[in-house]
Amino acid sequence: MISETFEDYFSRVVVVGELSSFKRYDRSGHCYMTLADDDAVIDAVMWRSSATRLKFEPKIGDEVVCRGYVGVYEKQGRMQLYVSSMKPVGEGAAQRALEELKRMLEAEGLFALERKRELPFMPRTIGVVTSRAGAAMHDILTTLKRRFPPCHVVVSHAAVQGEGAPAELIAALDLIERDGRAEVVVIGRGGGASEDLAAFNDEALVRRVAAFPVPVISAVGHEVDYSLCDLVADYRAATPTAAAEAAVPVHAELSEEVKSLEQRLRAGARRYTQTLRHRLAAAAGGLRHPAVLIAEARQRIEELGARLERGLRERYWDSANRFQALGSKLDALSPLKVLDRGYSLASTVEGNLVRSAAEIRIGDALDLRFRRGGARVQVVSKSEEDS
């Protein structure tokens, strides 16, 4: 009942005090603290879900404004403030919060030069996110029309100052992305006091600019003004006019350059053609008539043909004579020649030539071959004496 009573009567409170103690636990992410003034103190706790939204790192001695509700921690019977949001107060507090956010984003690498993209040379469509009521819109559109009339401009209106400006600027960027035509986007406003430019230091807006799918040109304020959007954008322009100048080239200058390049190309082509003609004429002066070249080639072919015919004929007769000599030599060594002198050859019925009486037995059948014909005989006797 005590807890419910506190929560009913103090469901929305704002407490201003000095942090006499502060502890953030790494494992849970919860923050435990004590708020004090000259007369009293109150314990407070900030759960991790709320602590992750802090835009500065609280320190003991900081004067802060805490929003939340008062409740009772029943296990210890202790009343405490449950903080949902915290902001620094006092002189320089806003600047300290901004510097803390800047250091955090820089540590994440969002300002690194290597992540910045090059601007397209000649975009066909340019997105512009700013207020239609501001002078920045007039400056941007006038400069784009003067420098590059063919380009198409998609304007997405948003408030550029005030409490709701960051959300409107994010929504305007969302519209540009959904449209899908813009190849580069200009976001910005004219100059003003530092509090007027605060919307462009909003963390959510800065992260949206960093994650935008096409290059972003930031032009917030005048040359001396710097915002976190300037630091995270792909290109920072000193003024809205300078942003438009960075987005597109000068159409008239491009036309003159194209004409100059065309003239140089034509002149170069003429010189090259003349050089080729001179080289061709010089080469043609030393060329012989095709008919002469053909006649010489035909004569050379006839000479080679005659040499080939002679070579083949000589090779043929040389091979024929060698073949005849080898044939006579082979015929002289033939065992069949002995048959002409009245001898015969004896072999077993299996076809093995008989060279000695020791190779046969009495009763074996033998085949005899004469110069003409042959006969099968049977061994009735044999002699193994040397002749």
C-alpha positions as CSV (number, residue, x, y, z in Angstrom):
1,M,0.0,0.0,0.0
2,I,2.9,2.4,0.8
3,S,4.5,1.7,-2.6
4,E,1.2,2.1,-4.5
5,T,0.5,5.4,-2.6
6,F,3.9,6.8,-3.5
7,E,3.5,5.8,-7.2
8,D,0.0,7.2,-7.4
9,Y,0.9,10.7,-5.9
10,F,4.4,11.0,-7.4
11,S,4.0,9.2,-10.8
12,R,5.5,12.2,-12.6
13,V,8.1,14.3,-10.9
14,V,11.1,16.5,-11.8
15,V,13.9,16.6,-9.4
16,V,16.9,19.0,-9.6
17,G,19.9,18.2,-7.5
18,E,23.6,17.5,-7.4
19,L,25.0,14.0,-7.9
20,S,26.6,13.2,-4.5
21,S,27.2,9.6,-5.6
22,F,26.9,7.8,-9.0
23,K,27.7,4.2,-10.0
24,R,27.0,2.5,-13.3
25,Y,27.3,-1.3,-13.2
26,D,28.9,-2.8,-16.3
27,R,27.1,-6.2,-16.1
28,S,23.6,-5.0,-15.6
29,G,23.9,-1.5,-17.1
30,H,21.8,0.0,-14.3
31,C,22.9,3.3,-12.6
32,Y,22.6,3.9,-8.9
33,M,23.0,7.5,-7.5
34,T,22.2,10.0,-4.8
35,L,20.7,13.4,-5.5
36,A,21.4,16.1,-2.9
37,D,20.7,19.8,-2.3
38,D,21.5,22.0,0.7
39,D,18.8,20.5,2.8
40,A,18.1,16.9,1.8
41,V,19.2,13.8,-0.2
42,I,17.3,11.1,-2.1
43,D,18.4,7.8,-3.5
44,A,17.7,7.2,-7.2
45,V,18.1,4.4,-9.7
46,M,18.1,4.4,-13.5
47,W,17.5,1.1,-15.2
48,R,19.6,0.1,-18.2
49,S,16.7,0.8,-20.7
50,S,16.8,4.4,-19.7
51,A,20.5,4.7,-19.1
52,T,21.4,3.7,-22.7
53,R,19.7,7.0,-23.8
54,L,21.9,9.2,-21.8
55,K,23.7,11.8,-24.0
56,F,26.4,12.5,-21.5
57,E,28.4,10.7,-18.8
58,P,27.2,11.8,-15.4
59,K,29.9,12.5,-12.8
60,I,29.8,13.2,-9.0
61,G,29.3,16.9,-8.5
62,D,27.1,17.4,-11.7
63,E,23.9,19.3,-11.3
64,V,21.2,17.4,-13.1
65,V,17.5,17.4,-13.8
66,C,15.9,14.0,-13.4
67,R,12.4,13.0,-14.6
68,G,10.7,9.9,-13.2
69,Y,8.5,8.7,-10.4
70,V,8.9,8.0,-6.7
71,G,8.5,4.5,-5.4
72,V,9.5,2.2,-2.6
73,Y,12.0,-0.6,-2.8
74,E,10.0,-3.0,-0.7
75,K,12.8,-5.5,0.2
76,Q,14.6,-2.8,2.1
77,G,11.7,-0.4,2.8
78,R,13.6,2.4,1.2
79,M,12.0,5.2,-0.8
80,Q,13.8,6.2,-4.0
81,L,13.5,8.0,-7.2
82,Y,13.2,5.9,-10.4
83,V,14.8,8.0,-13.1
84,S,13.6,7.8,-16.7
85,S,15.7,10.6,-18.1
86,M,18.5,12.9,-17.0
87,K,20.0,16.1,-18.3
88,P,22.7,18.3,-17.0
89,V,21.8,21.9,-15.9
90,G,23.8,24.9,-14.9
91,E,26.2,27.0,-16.9
92,G,27.9,25.0,-19.7
93,A,25.8,21.9,-19.1
94,A,24.4,21.8,-22.6
95,Q,27.8,22.3,-24.1
96,R,29.2,19.5,-21.9
97,A,26.5,17.2,-23.1
98,L,27.2,18.1,-26.7
99,E,30.9,17.4,-26.2
100,E,30.2,14.1,-24.6
101,L,28.0,13.1,-27.5
102,K,30.6,14.2,-30.0
103,R,33.3,12.1,-28.3
104,M,31.0,9.1,-28.3
105,L,30.2,9.4,-32.0
106,E,33.8,10.0,-32.8
107,A,34.9,6.9,-30.9
108,E,32.4,4.9,-33.0
109,G,34.1,6.2,-36.2
110,L,31.2,8.2,-37.6
111,F,33.4,11.2,-38.3
112,A,36.3,9.2,-39.9
113,L,37.4,10.4,-43.3
114,E,37.7,6.9,-44.7
115,R,33.9,6.4,-44.4
116,K,33.0,9.6,-46.3
117,R,31.9,9.0,-49.9
118,E,32.7,11.1,-53.0
119,L,29.9,13.3,-54.4
120,P,28.6,12.3,-57.8
121,F,30.0,14.5,-60.6
122,M,26.8,15.3,-62.4
123,P,23.7,14.1,-60.5
124,R,20.4,14.0,-62.3
125,T,18.3,14.4,-59.2
126,I,19.2,16.2,-56.0
127,G,17.3,15.9,-52.7
128,V,16.9,19.0,-50.4
129,V,15.9,18.7,-46.8
130,T,15.2,22.1,-45.2
131,S,12.3,24.4,-44.3
132,R,10.4,25.9,-47.2
133,A,10.0,29.1,-45.2
134,G,13.7,29.7,-44.8
135,A,16.1,31.6,-46.9
136,A,18.2,28.5,-47.3
137,M,15.7,26.9,-49.6
138,H,15.7,30.0,-51.9
139,D,19.5,30.1,-51.9
140,I,19.8,26.4,-52.8
141,L,17.2,26.4,-55.5
142,T,18.5,29.6,-57.1
143,T,22.1,28.3,-57.1
144,L,21.1,24.9,-58.6
145,K,19.1,26.6,-61.4
146,R,21.8,29.0,-62.2
147,R,24.6,26.4,-62.3
148,F,22.9,23.4,-63.7
149,P,19.4,23.9,-65.1
150,P,18.9,20.3,-66.3
151,C,19.1,18.8,-62.8
152,H,15.9,17.8,-61.0
153,V,15.3,18.8,-57.4
154,V,13.2,16.9,-54.9
155,V,12.3,19.0,-51.8
156,S,11.4,17.4,-48.5
157,H,10.1,20.0,-46.0
158,A,11.0,19.9,-42.3
159,A,11.2,22.3,-39.4
160,V,14.8,23.2,-38.7
161,Q,14.5,24.4,-35.1
162,G,12.4,23.7,-32.1
163,E,11.8,20.6,-30.0
164,G,10.2,18.6,-32.9
165,A,12.7,19.6,-35.5
166,P,14.9,16.4,-35.3
167,A,12.0,14.1,-35.8
168,E,10.8,16.1,-38.8
169,L,14.2,16.2,-40.3
170,I,14.5,12.4,-40.0
171,A,11.0,12.0,-41.5
172,A,12.0,14.2,-44.4
173,L,15.1,12.1,-45.0
174,D,13.0,9.0,-45.0
175,L,10.7,10.5,-47.7
176,I,13.8,11.2,-49.9
177,E,15.0,7.7,-49.5
178,R,11.6,6.1,-50.3
179,D,11.4,8.3,-53.4
180,G,14.7,6.7,-54.5
181,R,15.6,9.3,-57.2
182,A,18.1,11.5,-55.4
183,E,21.8,10.7,-56.1
184,V,22.9,13.3,-53.4
185,V,21.1,15.1,-50.6
186,V,21.6,18.6,-49.2
187,I,20.4,19.1,-45.6
188,G,20.7,22.3,-43.7
189,R,19.4,25.8,-42.8
190,G,20.6,29.3,-42.6
191,G,22.5,30.8,-39.7
192,G,21.2,31.5,-36.2
193,A,22.0,31.3,-32.5
194,S,23.5,28.0,-31.1
195,E,20.1,27.0,-29.7
196,D,18.6,27.5,-33.1
197,L,21.0,25.0,-34.6
198,A,20.5,22.4,-31.8
199,A,18.3,20.2,-33.9
200,F,21.3,19.3,-36.1
201,N,23.2,18.0,-33.0
202,D,20.5,15.5,-32.2
203,E,21.9,12.0,-31.9
204,A,19.1,10.3,-33.8
205,L,19.4,12.7,-36.7
206,V,23.2,12.4,-36.8
207,R,23.0,8.7,-37.0
208,R,20.3,8.9,-39.7
209,V,22.6,11.1,-41.8
210,A,25.5,8.7,-41.3
211,A,23.4,5.7,-42.5
212,F,21.8,7.5,-45.5
213,P,22.3,5.4,-48.7
214,V,23.5,8.2,-50.9
215,P,26.1,11.0,-50.1
216,V,24.9,13.8,-47.9
217,I,26.0,17.5,-48.0
218,S,25.5,19.3,-44.7
219,A,25.1,23.1,-44.7
220,V,24.0,24.2,-41.2
221,G,24.4,27.9,-40.4
222,H,27.2,30.1,-41.7
223,E,30.9,29.5,-42.2
224,V,31.7,29.8,-38.5
225,D,28.9,27.4,-37.3
226,Y,29.6,23.7,-36.9
227,S,27.2,21.0,-36.0
228,L,27.5,17.2,-35.5
229,C,25.6,16.8,-38.8
230,D,28.4,18.7,-40.5
231,L,31.0,16.3,-39.0
232,V,29.2,13.1,-40.0
233,A,28.1,14.2,-43.5
234,D,30.1,13.2,-46.5
235,Y,30.7,16.8,-47.4
236,R,30.4,20.0,-45.2
237,A,29.5,23.2,-46.9
238,A,30.0,26.6,-45.2
239,T,26.6,27.9,-46.4
240,P,23.5,26.5,-48.2
241,T,24.7,28.3,-51.3
242,A,28.1,26.6,-51.1
243,A,26.3,23.3,-50.7
244,A,24.4,23.8,-53.9
245,E,27.7,24.7,-55.6
246,A,29.3,21.5,-54.4
247,A,26.4,19.4,-55.6
248,V,26.5,20.3,-59.3
249,P,29.0,21.6,-61.8
250,V,28.5,24.7,-64.0
251,H,26.5,23.6,-67.0
252,A,27.8,26.4,-69.2
253,E,31.5,25.6,-68.3
254,L,30.8,21.9,-69.1
255,S,29.3,22.8,-72.5
256,E,32.4,24.9,-73.4
257,E,34.7,22.1,-72.3
258,V,32.8,19.6,-74.4
259,K,33.1,21.9,-77.4
260,S,36.8,22.4,-76.8
261,L,37.3,18.6,-76.5
262,E,35.3,18.0,-79.7
263,Q,37.5,20.5,-81.6
264,R,40.7,18.9,-80.3
265,L,39.4,15.5,-81.2
266,R,38.6,16.5,-84.7
267,A,41.9,18.2,-85.2
268,G,43.8,15.2,-83.8
269,A,41.8,12.9,-86.1
270,R,42.7,15.0,-89.1
271,R,46.4,15.0,-88.2
272,Y,46.4,11.3,-87.6
273,T,44.7,10.6,-90.9
274,Q,47.3,12.8,-92.8
275,T,50.1,11.0,-91.1
276,L,48.7,7.6,-92.1
277,R,48.4,8.8,-95.7
278,H,52.0,10.0,-95.8
279,R,53.2,6.7,-94.4
280,L,51.1,4.7,-96.9
281,A,52.4,6.7,-99.8
282,A,56.0,6.3,-98.7
283,A,55.5,2.5,-98.3
284,A,53.8,2.2,-101.6
285,G,56.8,3.8,-103.4
286,G,59.0,0.8,-102.5
287,L,56.5,-1.9,-103.4
288,R,56.9,-4.1,-106.5
289,H,54.1,-4.8,-108.9
290,P,51.9,-7.8,-107.8
291,A,52.2,-9.4,-111.3
292,V,56.0,-9.5,-111.0
293,L,55.8,-11.0,-107.5
294,I,53.4,-13.7,-108.8
295,A,55.6,-14.6,-111.7
296,E,58.7,-14.9,-109.5
297,A,56.7,-17.1,-107.1
298,R,55.5,-19.3,-109.9
299,Q,59.0,-19.8,-111.2
300,R,60.3,-20.7,-107.8
301,I,57.5,-23.3,-107.4
302,E,58.4,-24.9,-110.8
303,E,62.1,-25.1,-109.8
304,L,61.2,-26.7,-106.4
305,G,58.9,-29.1,-108.2
306,A,61.6,-30.2,-110.6
307,R,64.1,-30.7,-107.7
308,L,61.5,-32.7,-105.8
309,E,60.8,-35.0,-108.8
310,R,64.5,-35.6,-109.4
311,G,65.0,-36.4,-105.7
312,L,62.1,-38.8,-105.6
313,R,63.3,-40.6,-108.7
314,E,66.8,-41.0,-107.4
315,R,65.5,-42.2,-104.1
316,Y,63.3,-44.8,-105.8
317,W,66.1,-46.3,-107.9
318,D,68.5,-46.4,-104.9
319,S,65.9,-48.2,-102.8
320,A,65.1,-50.7,-105.6
321,N,68.7,-51.6,-106.1
322,R,69.2,-52.2,-102.4
323,F,66.1,-54.3,-102.2
324,Q,67.3,-56.5,-105.1
325,A,70.7,-57.0,-103.5
326,L,69.2,-57.9,-100.2
327,G,66.8,-60.4,-101.9
328,S,69.7,-62.2,-103.6
329,K,71.6,-62.4,-100.4
330,L,68.6,-63.8,-98.5
331,D,67.9,-66.3,-101.3
332,A,71.5,-67.6,-101.1
333,L,71.2,-68.2,-97.4
334,S,67.9,-70.0,-97.6
335,P,67.9,-73.6,-96.3
336,L,65.6,-74.6,-99.1
337,K,68.6,-74.2,-101.5
338,V,70.0,-77.5,-100.3
339,L,66.9,-79.2,-101.6
340,D,68.0,-78.3,-105.1
341,R,71.1,-80.4,-104.6
342,G,69.2,-83.6,-103.7
343,Y,69.0,-83.2,-100.0
344,S,65.8,-83.5,-97.9
345,L,64.6,-82.0,-94.6
346,A,63.2,-84.2,-91.8
347,S,60.8,-83.0,-89.2
348,T,58.5,-84.5,-86.6
349,V,54.8,-84.7,-87.2
350,E,54.6,-81.7,-84.9
351,G,56.7,-79.7,-87.3
352,N,60.0,-79.6,-85.3
353,L,63.1,-79.9,-87.6
354,V,65.2,-83.0,-86.8
355,R,68.9,-82.2,-86.6
356,S,70.2,-85.3,-84.8
357,A,69.3,-89.0,-84.6
358,A,69.3,-88.5,-80.8
359,E,66.1,-86.5,-81.2
360,I,64.1,-89.4,-82.6
361,R,63.2,-93.0,-81.5
362,I,62.6,-96.1,-83.5
363,G,58.9,-96.2,-84.5
364,D,58.6,-92.4,-84.7
365,A,56.8,-91.0,-87.8
366,L,58.7,-88.3,-89.6
367,D,57.9,-86.0,-92.5
368,L,60.4,-85.7,-95.3
369,R,60.5,-82.6,-97.5
370,F,62.2,-82.8,-100.9
371,R,62.8,-80.1,-103.6
372,R,59.4,-81.2,-104.9
373,G,56.8,-82.7,-102.6
374,G,57.3,-84.8,-99.4
375,A,56.6,-88.1,-97.7
376,R,55.8,-89.5,-94.2
377,V,58.1,-92.3,-93.1
378,Q,58.6,-94.4,-90.0
379,V,62.0,-94.9,-88.2
380,V,62.9,-98.6,-88.3
381,S,66.6,-98.1,-87.3
382,K,68.9,-95.2,-86.5
383,S,72.6,-94.5,-86.1
384,E,74.0,-91.8,-83.7
385,E,77.6,-92.0,-85.0
386,D,79.1,-88.7,-86.2
387,S,79.5,-88.5,-89.9
